Amino acid sequence: MSFSIFINKIRRRIMHGITKHIGSSGIKLEIGALNPENIKRVLIIRANHRLGNQLLLTPIVQEVLNTFPNATVDLFVKGGVANPVFQNYDRVKTIIQLPKMPFSNLIKYIKCWASIKQKTYDLVINGDKNSSSGRLLTQMARADFKLFGEVIEAVENEHPDSKHISKHPIYNLRYFLTQLGLPKNESALPLLDIKLSDSEINKGKALLNDIVKNDKKTICIYTNATGDKCYSEDWWTTLYNRLLEAYSQYNIIEMLPIENISKINFKATHFYSQDIREMGAIIHNTAIFIAADNGVMHLASASLTPCVGFFSVTNPEVYEPYGNGSIALNTNKTTIEDWMQAINNILKKS
């Protein structure tokens, strides 16, 4: 175990001990205390630097903007990836960025934490119920209304999918508003969405055409993932060969990770980009995206492309891609025949 991992584990234990009772008192507010049109400034907190976690924040941002027509949103995040993710969200006004490496940027880190009290908000939302720092920051923030993200039994009973990290804060917000006497919102939940513009999509199509050099539909695979979520070269080679056998009428391309590596040894036509919006635009123009659970899988989902996400370590109930016909497959409980059937079901609709 590296020293940084050890320190992070200690930090999480300390933070959990400090914050475990914060925001656990429940909602005790008067009917009529909140008028949606009077909510002007909202702060959403998700102090995590990973691409996937910032993408998973996009549904609650959309929900807030849809619910409060006069509101703008500030985000409290870590690192710079939120900037391209929310680039086309006109009503996201300020992105407060904690440094990715707090011990290397201690003064900036402290200043960011202190900045939470410099503004007054109408509503503050902790975007991750499991985040101790998110609960503490929500407690510190100055606001009339605060959602700490606690698990609410009534919400879990009514919405079995509320375990999902993107859906949980939306269901909590809707419950909170009904407790204040507002009509129940039963509209479809927002999807992950980076809001690609038409020009970005057209550029992505041109880039894809330059990669494949034909007009066949395209299957895109991504063979990398972090840690134990990453499948072996043998696993990916077996799946890739089955795809070649079953879908000769499709292009099969591989998107490469930032490390520029391939679990199929670069056998497929491949491309590389570090621009996440360009990556998303290319993926948008493909028929399906196939990957293990990772941030780029969520990028594909936020590009509104059907995804097949493979899970063996993380909980698909929490992280599965949803919407657009996407599906999560637990590879501990399914076979390659199940995977091929799921892929075929999506491609038949494309």
C-alpha positions as CSV (number, residue, x, y, z in Angstrom):
1,M,0.0,0.0,0.0
2,S,1.4,3.4,-1.0
3,F,1.8,6.1,1.6
4,S,-0.8,8.3,-0.2
5,I,-3.4,5.5,-0.1
6,F,-2.7,4.9,3.5
7,I,-3.1,8.6,4.3
8,N,-6.3,8.8,2.4
9,K,-7.7,5.8,4.3
10,I,-6.9,7.5,7.6
11,R,-8.4,10.8,6.4
12,R,-11.6,9.1,5.4
13,R,-11.9,7.4,8.8
14,I,-11.4,10.7,10.6
15,M,-13.8,12.6,8.3
16,H,-16.4,9.9,8.7
17,G,-16.1,10.1,12.5
18,I,-16.5,13.9,12.4
19,T,-19.4,14.0,10.0
20,K,-21.5,10.9,10.6
21,H,-24.1,12.8,12.5
22,I,-24.2,15.9,10.3
23,G,-27.5,16.4,8.5
24,S,-29.0,13.3,10.0
25,S,-31.9,15.0,11.8
26,G,-34.3,14.8,8.9
27,I,-36.4,17.4,7.2
28,K,-38.5,19.6,9.5
29,L,-39.7,22.5,7.5
30,E,-43.0,24.3,7.1
31,I,-45.4,23.7,4.2
32,G,-45.1,26.6,1.8
33,A,-41.6,27.7,3.0
34,L,-40.1,27.3,-0.4
35,N,-41.2,28.9,-3.7
36,P,-39.3,27.5,-6.7
37,E,-39.3,30.8,-8.4
38,N,-37.5,32.4,-5.5
39,I,-34.6,30.0,-5.6
40,K,-31.9,32.0,-7.4
41,R,-28.5,30.6,-6.2
42,V,-27.8,26.9,-5.7
43,L,-24.6,25.2,-4.7
44,I,-23.9,21.6,-5.5
45,I,-21.0,19.9,-3.8
46,R,-19.0,16.9,-5.2
47,A,-15.4,17.1,-4.0
48,N,-14.0,14.4,-6.2
49,H,-11.6,14.8,-9.1
50,R,-12.5,11.7,-11.2
51,L,-14.1,12.1,-14.6
52,G,-16.8,9.6,-13.9
53,N,-17.9,11.3,-10.6
54,Q,-18.2,14.7,-12.3
55,L,-20.2,13.2,-15.2
56,L,-22.5,11.5,-12.6
57,L,-23.2,15.0,-11.3
58,T,-24.9,16.1,-14.5
59,P,-28.3,14.7,-13.8
60,I,-28.8,16.5,-10.5
61,V,-27.6,19.8,-12.1
62,Q,-30.2,19.3,-14.8
63,E,-32.9,18.5,-12.2
64,V,-32.1,21.7,-10.3
65,L,-32.2,23.9,-13.4
66,N,-35.4,22.3,-14.5
67,T,-37.0,22.7,-11.1
68,F,-36.0,26.2,-10.4
69,P,-36.4,28.3,-13.5
70,N,-34.6,31.4,-12.1
71,A,-31.7,29.6,-10.6
72,T,-28.0,29.5,-11.4
73,V,-25.7,26.8,-10.1
74,D,-22.3,26.9,-8.5
75,L,-20.3,23.7,-8.3
76,F,-17.8,22.8,-5.6
77,V,-15.6,20.1,-7.1
78,K,-12.0,18.9,-7.1
79,G,-9.7,19.3,-10.1
80,G,-10.4,20.8,-13.5
81,V,-12.4,18.1,-15.3
82,A,-15.8,19.8,-14.4
83,N,-14.9,22.7,-16.8
84,P,-15.3,20.7,-20.0
85,V,-18.1,18.5,-18.5
86,F,-20.3,21.6,-17.8
87,Q,-18.9,23.7,-20.7
88,N,-22.3,24.0,-22.4
89,Y,-24.4,24.5,-19.2
90,D,-25.1,28.2,-19.5
91,R,-26.6,28.4,-16.0
92,V,-23.6,26.9,-14.3
93,K,-21.9,30.1,-13.2
94,T,-19.0,29.3,-10.9
95,I,-16.9,26.2,-10.5
96,I,-14.9,26.2,-7.3
97,Q,-12.0,23.8,-7.7
98,L,-10.2,22.1,-4.9
99,P,-6.7,21.1,-6.0
100,K,-6.3,17.4,-6.8
101,M,-3.3,17.1,-4.6
102,P,-4.2,18.9,-1.3
103,F,-0.8,18.4,0.4
104,S,1.0,19.9,-2.5
105,N,-1.3,22.9,-2.6
106,L,-2.3,23.3,1.0
107,I,-2.8,27.1,1.0
108,K,-5.1,26.9,-2.1
109,Y,-6.9,23.9,-0.5
110,I,-7.6,25.9,2.7
111,K,-8.7,28.9,0.7
112,C,-11.2,26.8,-1.3
113,W,-12.7,25.4,1.9
114,A,-12.9,28.9,3.4
115,S,-14.6,30.3,0.2
116,I,-17.7,28.2,1.0
117,K,-18.8,30.8,3.5
118,Q,-18.2,33.8,1.3
119,K,-21.5,33.5,-0.6
120,T,-25.1,33.0,0.6
121,Y,-27.2,30.4,-1.3
122,D,-30.8,29.6,-1.4
123,L,-30.2,25.9,-1.6
124,V,-27.1,23.7,-1.0
125,I,-27.0,20.0,-2.2
126,N,-24.4,17.4,-1.2
127,G,-24.1,15.4,-4.4
128,D,-22.8,12.2,-2.8
129,K,-24.4,10.8,0.3
130,N,-21.2,8.8,1.1
131,S,-18.9,11.9,1.0
132,S,-17.9,13.0,4.5
133,S,-16.3,16.2,3.1
134,G,-19.5,16.9,1.1
135,R,-21.6,16.7,4.3
136,L,-19.2,18.9,6.2
137,L,-19.1,21.5,3.4
138,T,-22.9,21.5,3.2
139,Q,-23.0,22.2,6.9
140,M,-20.5,25.0,6.5
141,A,-22.3,26.7,3.6
142,R,-24.6,29.6,4.2
143,A,-28.0,28.7,2.8
144,D,-31.7,28.7,3.7
145,F,-32.2,25.1,2.6
146,K,-29.7,22.3,2.7
147,L,-29.8,18.7,1.5
148,F,-27.2,16.5,3.1
149,G,-27.9,13.5,1.0
150,E,-29.0,11.2,3.8
151,V,-30.8,7.9,3.1
152,I,-34.5,8.4,3.5
153,E,-36.5,5.2,4.0
154,A,-39.6,6.5,2.3
155,V,-37.5,7.3,-0.8
156,E,-35.9,3.9,-0.8
157,N,-39.2,2.1,-0.5
158,E,-40.8,4.0,-3.4
159,H,-37.7,4.0,-5.7
160,P,-35.6,0.8,-5.6
161,D,-33.2,2.4,-8.1
162,S,-32.4,5.3,-5.6
163,K,-29.1,3.5,-4.7
164,H,-27.7,4.9,-8.0
165,I,-25.3,7.6,-7.3
166,S,-26.8,10.0,-9.9
167,K,-30.4,9.2,-9.0
168,H,-30.2,9.4,-5.2
169,P,-29.9,13.2,-4.9
170,I,-32.7,13.7,-7.5
171,Y,-35.1,11.5,-5.6
172,N,-34.1,13.3,-2.3
173,L,-34.7,16.7,-3.8
174,R,-38.1,15.7,-5.1
175,Y,-39.0,14.2,-1.7
176,F,-37.8,17.4,0.0
177,L,-40.0,19.5,-2.2
178,T,-43.1,17.4,-1.6
179,Q,-42.5,17.7,2.2
180,L,-42.7,21.5,1.6
181,G,-46.1,21.1,-0.1
182,L,-45.0,21.3,-3.7
183,P,-46.6,19.0,-6.3
184,K,-44.9,15.6,-6.7
185,N,-42.6,15.5,-9.7
186,E,-43.0,12.2,-11.5
187,S,-41.2,13.1,-14.7
188,A,-38.4,11.0,-16.1
189,L,-35.1,11.4,-14.4
190,P,-32.5,13.4,-16.3
191,L,-29.7,11.3,-17.9
192,L,-26.0,11.9,-17.8
193,D,-25.4,14.6,-20.5
194,I,-22.5,16.8,-21.4
195,K,-24.8,18.6,-23.9
196,L,-22.8,18.2,-27.0
197,S,-23.5,21.0,-29.5
198,D,-24.4,20.3,-33.1
199,S,-21.1,21.5,-34.3
200,E,-19.3,19.2,-31.9
201,I,-21.4,16.2,-33.0
202,N,-20.7,17.1,-36.7
203,K,-17.0,17.3,-36.0
204,G,-17.1,14.0,-34.2
205,K,-18.8,12.4,-37.2
206,A,-16.1,13.8,-39.5
207,L,-13.4,12.4,-37.2
208,L,-15.0,9.0,-37.0
209,N,-15.4,8.9,-40.8
210,D,-11.7,9.7,-41.0
211,I,-10.9,6.8,-38.7
212,V,-13.1,4.1,-40.3
213,K,-13.2,5.4,-43.9
214,N,-16.5,3.8,-44.8
215,D,-20.2,4.3,-44.1
216,K,-20.8,1.2,-42.0
217,K,-22.1,1.6,-38.4
218,T,-19.5,1.4,-35.7
219,I,-19.0,-0.5,-32.5
220,C,-16.6,1.2,-30.1
221,I,-14.8,-0.6,-27.3
222,Y,-12.7,0.7,-24.5
223,T,-10.5,-2.0,-22.8
224,N,-9.0,-0.1,-19.9
225,A,-10.2,0.5,-16.4
226,T,-8.6,1.3,-13.0
227,G,-7.4,-1.3,-10.6
228,D,-9.5,-4.5,-10.1
229,K,-12.2,-3.2,-12.5
230,C,-9.8,-3.8,-15.4
231,Y,-10.3,-7.1,-17.2
232,S,-7.4,-9.2,-18.5
233,E,-6.0,-9.3,-22.1
234,D,-7.3,-12.8,-22.5
235,W,-10.8,-11.7,-21.4
236,W,-10.9,-8.8,-23.8
237,T,-9.3,-10.8,-26.7
238,T,-12.0,-13.4,-26.3
239,L,-14.8,-10.8,-26.4
240,Y,-13.2,-8.9,-29.3
241,N,-12.9,-12.1,-31.4
242,R,-16.6,-12.9,-30.8
243,L,-17.5,-9.4,-31.9
244,L,-15.5,-9.8,-35.1
245,E,-17.2,-13.1,-35.8
246,A,-20.8,-11.8,-35.1
247,Y,-20.6,-8.3,-36.5
248,S,-18.6,-8.3,-39.7
249,Q,-21.1,-5.7,-41.1
250,Y,-19.9,-3.2,-38.5
251,N,-16.7,-1.3,-37.9
252,I,-15.1,-2.2,-34.6
253,I,-12.8,0.4,-33.2
254,E,-11.0,0.9,-29.9
255,M,-10.7,4.1,-28.0
256,L,-7.4,4.2,-26.2
257,P,-6.9,5.5,-22.7
258,I,-4.6,8.3,-21.7
259,E,-1.9,5.6,-21.1
260,N,-2.1,4.7,-24.8
261,I,-2.4,1.0,-24.1
262,S,-4.6,-1.7,-25.4
263,K,-5.8,-5.0,-23.8
264,I,-6.2,-6.4,-27.3
265,N,-2.7,-5.4,-28.3
266,F,-3.9,-2.7,-30.8
267,K,-5.6,-5.3,-33.1
268,A,-8.5,-3.1,-33.8
269,T,-8.5,0.2,-35.6
270,H,-7.9,2.6,-32.8
271,F,-7.8,6.3,-31.9
272,Y,-6.5,8.5,-29.1
273,S,-7.6,11.8,-27.7
274,Q,-7.2,13.7,-24.5
275,D,-10.1,16.1,-25.2
276,I,-13.1,14.6,-23.4
277,R,-15.6,16.6,-25.5
278,E,-14.0,15.4,-28.7
279,M,-14.0,11.8,-27.4
280,G,-17.7,12.2,-26.5
281,A,-18.5,13.6,-29.9
282,I,-16.9,10.6,-31.6
283,I,-18.7,8.2,-29.3
284,H,-22.0,9.9,-30.0
285,N,-21.7,8.9,-33.6
286,T,-21.2,5.2,-32.9
287,A,-23.9,2.6,-32.5
288,I,-22.8,1.2,-29.2
289,F,-20.0,1.6,-26.6
290,I,-18.6,-1.4,-24.7
291,A,-16.5,-1.0,-21.7
292,A,-15.8,-2.0,-18.1
293,D,-17.1,0.3,-15.3
294,N,-14.9,3.5,-15.6
295,G,-15.1,7.2,-16.2
296,V,-15.0,6.8,-20.0
297,M,-18.1,4.5,-19.8
298,H,-19.9,7.4,-18.1
299,L,-18.6,9.8,-20.8
300,A,-20.1,7.5,-23.4
301,S,-23.4,7.5,-21.5
302,A,-23.2,11.3,-21.2
303,S,-22.7,11.4,-24.9
304,L,-26.1,9.8,-25.2
305,T,-24.8,6.6,-26.8
306,P,-26.1,3.1,-25.7
307,C,-23.5,1.5,-23.4
308,V,-22.8,-2.0,-22.3
309,G,-21.0,-1.7,-19.0
310,F,-19.2,-4.7,-17.4
311,F,-19.1,-5.0,-13.7
312,S,-17.2,-7.4,-11.5
313,V,-16.0,-5.4,-8.5
314,T,-18.2,-2.2,-8.2
315,N,-21.9,-2.4,-7.6
316,P,-24.0,-1.9,-10.8
317,E,-26.9,-0.7,-8.7
318,V,-24.8,2.4,-7.8
319,Y,-22.8,3.0,-11.0
320,E,-24.6,1.4,-13.9
321,P,-25.1,3.3,-17.2
322,Y,-28.8,4.2,-17.6
323,G,-31.0,5.6,-20.4
324,N,-30.4,5.4,-24.1
325,G,-30.9,1.6,-24.0
326,S,-27.8,1.1,-21.9
327,I,-27.3,-2.0,-19.7
328,A,-25.0,-3.1,-16.9
329,L,-23.8,-6.7,-16.9
330,N,-22.3,-8.4,-13.8
331,T,-19.7,-10.7,-15.2
332,N,-19.6,-12.8,-12.0
333,K,-23.2,-13.9,-12.8
334,T,-23.4,-13.9,-16.6
335,T,-21.6,-15.5,-19.5
336,I,-20.3,-14.3,-22.8
337,E,-23.5,-15.6,-24.4
338,D,-25.5,-13.2,-22.2
339,W,-23.1,-10.3,-23.2
340,M,-23.5,-11.0,-26.9
341,Q,-27.3,-11.2,-26.5
342,A,-27.3,-7.8,-24.7
343,I,-25.1,-6.3,-27.4
344,N,-27.3,-7.7,-30.1
345,N,-30.4,-6.4,-28.5
346,I,-29.0,-2.8,-28.6
347,L,-27.6,-3.1,-32.1
348,K,-31.0,-4.3,-33.5
349,K,-32.5,-1.0,-32.4
350,S,-29.6,1.2,-33.8
